[in-house]
Amino acid sequence: MADGSAGVMSLQGKVSTEEWQARVELAALYRLVALHGWDDLIYTHISARIPGPEHHFLINPYGMLFEEITASSLVKIDLAGNILQDTPYFINPAGFTIHSAIHEAREDAKFVMHLHSDQGVAVAAQREGLLPLSQHALIVLPRLAYHDYEGIALNLDERERLVADIGDKTLMLLRNHGTLSVGDSAADCWIGMFYLERACKQQVMALSAGRENVLFAPEAAQAEVKSQVARGIGGKLAWPGCLRRLDRESPGYDA
């Protein structure tokens, strides 16, 4: 039975339970990005590690819009970007450069999301980066790293510098380029990106009044928020509602 994505046959029951769950959650992330208008045609990527010792991963079929992606259409690859399944699709090896570096270096990097949203790129291009202007920003800042722009991610040597720059952080602004989120689960990856993207949008809107007219959060309040969110920001609580929204507005991701 085809899943509705250009005749791709359903893989449900043909892969392990763990792989199928990873496929469904990754497809949901792609659909959520499209639903929020953060996609960039077929460009940018979200990847997921399949549970198990093999270090196999899932990534989008190159050429498919994010709103079209389903669990069965995702492509299984190894760390070198080699395709490990029969599929009519191919992947963008350059797109996996960033993802493979983080997946390999971080055991907690089960999901990696990289976007080119308007507001994310705008703040990534600002000299001061993300400013403490909003509660969303204060939640993000303790988790945020930066990586300088080196051009389109084709140079494998960049991976070492990228890994060094992200360290143990879960969010990153890629200068002049976009945003990145790392998660131990799809829920954590999503909620981190949601807060980062919202903080960037709020900053762009606030700075329309001019840098001299914005109000920075007091340092004591910044420290207080940092301590309040040290144990997480509720990704697992919000995730089921996000899936219910997909069921209503973008059904079929789990096919």
Secondary structure, DSSP 8 states (H G I E B T S, - for coil): -B-SSTT-B--TTTS-HHHHHHHHHHHHHHHHHHHTT--BTTBSEEEEE-SSTT--EEE--TT--GGG--TTT-EEE-TT--B-S--S----TTHHHHHHHHHHH-TT-SEEEEE--HHHHHHHTSTT-S-S-SHHHHHHGGGEEEE---SSTT-TTHHHHHHHHHTT-SEEEETTTEEEEEESSHHHHHHHHHHHHHHHHHHHHHGGG-GGG-----HHHHHHHHHHTTT---HHHHHHHHHHHHHHHSTTTT-
